[in-house]
Amino acid sequence: MWCIAAHVAWGAGRDVAALSLADTVAAQASSPRVDYGSGVYPGGDIDQRRAFLKHVRDSIDAIPFDTTRDDDYWRRCIVNGRWSFFTDPTAHKPGLLNFASKVYQFYTKAFNNYDTAYVVGIKPPWKIMLKNNEWIDTYGGIIADNDMKVFMHSNVYSSVGFHVSYLGIGYTYMFDLDNVFGGDPTRHSKWDLTFATSRFSFEAYHSRNEGEVTIGRFGDYNNKRPANVKFNRLSRISSGFDIYYFFNHRKYSQAAAYSYSKIQKRSAGSFIAGFLVATQNVSIDFRTLPDEMRQYLPDGPQVYKYHYRSYSFLAGYAYNWVFRPKWLFNITMAPSIGWNHSFSDSVDGKRDMLAFDLRGRVGLVRNNKHFFYGVQLLVDAHFYHSKNHNFVNSLEDLNITIGCRF
């Protein structure tokens, strides 16, 4: 700290620095002195020592900062931690830094501009978060032409980890608790990538599950009551992306509820519209079930595969409710409709059919000065509809987050 102070004093005013140092020495000389460790501090109690250290810090901070817009201004700003020069059009910056500044200013003006009466940005550039993620897959519907109803769900998968980000760049690392503590091999995985501005949001995702599921309903088996039979011959791979536009982008912020990079000051909502592309590959092999269950299957194949890709237009509504200061509740619903293209290995072969998908989320956030807490529930459901089959697979995702900004 003293090295930085000396460097700044040399460029900004040696006389002021000398005066501050003289004041410090005079304060030490006029106070009783006691030994404390390897240093000498004025006063005999902790309050006097804190007062002395505060005086030293204030003396350093009092050294004037040279705001002359010369070629070295950007260097002095970096040394003193004054990063506002990056967006200051009057400040000279070297080539690459100047280019990055212009790109950032264009991006902010075109894609991240808010009405500050409703949405404000976060000044601290760093965020660190502890995250807990719980998710479950569900499967259900009617298979074959005899209206056999089936419902299954996976186990609840848990993971914990952390996320660190600077401005818009971040890194997340999660531990699979089932693998770490249970010793089970990892046969499920999930990742997602989200990028949001004031005008639009982009989300890409991929998830895989080859773990154990529980059969709840299996036609007329067990008199149509829950079967609760464990089954491990189901696999699912789901991937895709969607992009949508916020029509009321000046007053509504999706990032305030799910990225913690903005703060919604007043309640506001927005209609949303966009499109999605999603690929589903669900394979169910009933051949390993006990005979007393397989007898309820319809005649024909005992392996069902739903492998298709959706191309859909989505439309919906999102709302941020600021029901108390520092509290925010969000609900977002975005159903979509389009067409499915099934692949040749699918249960109906290669064909086109109507597509219907649903993406919904609910979020609750509390912001303090530097800390924030959030709970999010996300649902991603995909429907397969043909003459003989009505099948849906969905993922329900719960996130709990504790973080701080600095």
NORTA-V248257 format. One line per field, one symbol per residue. ss: DSSP state (H for helix, E for strand, C for the rest). phi: phi as a letter, one per 30 degrees, with the letter a starting at -180 (. if undefined). psi: psi as a letter, one per 30 degrees, with the letter a starting at -180 (. if undefined). A space follows every 50 residues. Layout:
ss: ???
phi: ???
psi: ???
//
This chain:
ss: CHHHHHHHHHHHCHHHHHHHHHHHHHHHHCCCEEEECCEEEECCCHHHHH HHHHHHHHHHHCCCCCCCCCCCHHHHHHHCCCHHHHHCCCCCCCHHHHHH HHHHHHHHHHHCCCCCCCEEECCCCEEEEEEEEEEEEEEEEEECCCCEEE EEEECCEEEEEEEEEECCEEEEEEEEHHHHCCCCCCCEEEEEEEEECCCE EEEEEEEEECCCEEEEEECCHHHHCCCCEEECCEEEEEEEEEEEEECCCC CCCCHHHHCCCEEECCCEEEEEEEEEEEEEEEEEEHHHCCHHHHCCCCCC CCEEEEEEEEEEEEEEEEEEEEEECCEEEEEEEEEEEEEEEECCCCCCCC EEEEEEEEEEEEEEEEECCCEEEEEEEEEEEEEEECCCCEEEEEEEEEEE EEEEEC
phi: .dddddddddccldddddddddddddddddcebbdbiccbbdicbddddd ddddddddddddddcdcddcdceddddddcicddddcdddcdbdeddddd ddddddddddbbcbdddcbbdcdedcbbbcbbbbbbcbbakbcicchdcb bbbdddcbbblbbbbbhccbbbbbcdddddcdidddcbaabbbbbbbdcb bbbbaabbbbddbcddcbicdhhidedhcdbbcbbbbbalabbbccdcdd ccbdddcbcicbbddbdabadbaabbbbccbcbbcddddeedcddddddj dcccbcbabcbbccaabbbcccdaeicbbbbbbbdbbabccddddddcid acadcbbbbbabbbbbccdccbbbbbbbbbcbccbbdcbbbbbbbcbcbb bbbbca
psi: eeeeeeeeeeffjeeeeeeeeeeeeeeeeflkklkjbglklllfleeeee eeeeeeeeeeffkkkjgkiafgeeeeeeeggigffegjffkkkldeeeee eeeeeeeeeefhkljffekllkekfkkkkkkkkklkkkklakklgghjkk kllllkkkllalkkljcgklkkkkkjeeeeefgkkjgklkllkkkkaeel kkkklklkkgaklkjekibgkhhglkehkkkghkkkkklallklkjehff fkjefefffgflkjelkllkklkallkkkkjkkjjgffllefefffklka kgkkkjjlkkjlklkakkkjjiflkfkkkkkkkillkbkkjklfglfgaj lklkkklkkllkkkkkkaefllkkkkkkkjkkkjkaefkjkkklkkkkkk kkllk.
//
